[in-house]
Amino acid sequence: MFEWLSWFTHMENTKPFVLVLFSITFVLILFYVFTNKDRSKRFESYKNIPFQEKDEDGQSKDRKDEH
């Protein structure tokens, strides 16, 4: 039933398969990182998260404005 799994037990089969799998994964990650232009705007908005506080209403306010 699972004879196809025995193919993975041989190192001469597993090593090239894993190399191809990691190479494809690496290329996909690079493609994801460098193709979306909206990501930079989103990351810019994330940089101020540590400086935000919640007030009594649950709304976030910027701590930099208090100084």
N, C-alpha and C positions, 0 to 999 in steps of 0.2 A: 504494500500500500504506500509506504513512504520510501521507496527505493531511490527516489530522486534526491532525498536528503543525504544519502550516502555519498553523493558527489561532493558535498562540502567537507567531508572528512578527509579528503586527499588535499594535501597542502599545495600541490601543483595546480589544483583547480581554485582553491580558496584565495590564494594570494593575488592572482590577476583580477579576480572578481572584486575583491575589496579595493584594490587600486583603482579600478574603473568606478566603483561606487563612490569612493572618496573624491576622486577627480570631478565627477559630475556634481557632487554636493558642493565642492569648492567653487566651481564655475557658477552654479545657481546662486550661491551666496553673493558672489561678486556681482552678478547680474542684478540681484535684488537691491544691493547697496547702492549701486551707481546709476540705476535707471529711474528711480522715483524722485521727481523734483520737489514734491510737496513735503517730503520727509525733512528737509532742512528747516522749513518753516515750523514744523511740529517740534523738532528738537530745540529750536530757538525758544519756543514757548515753555519747554520743560526746564530750561536752565534757571528759571526763577522760582521753581517749586519750593526749594528750601527756605526762601524768604517770605513765603505766604503763610498767613495765620487765618484761623477761622474766628469770626466774631460771634456774638450771641445768636445771631440769626442763622448761622451756618454758612454765611457767605464768606468767601476768602478775601482777605485784604492783604495788601502788600506791606511788609514791615519797613521797607525802605522809605515809604511815604511818611512814617511817623517821626523821622529824625529831622 
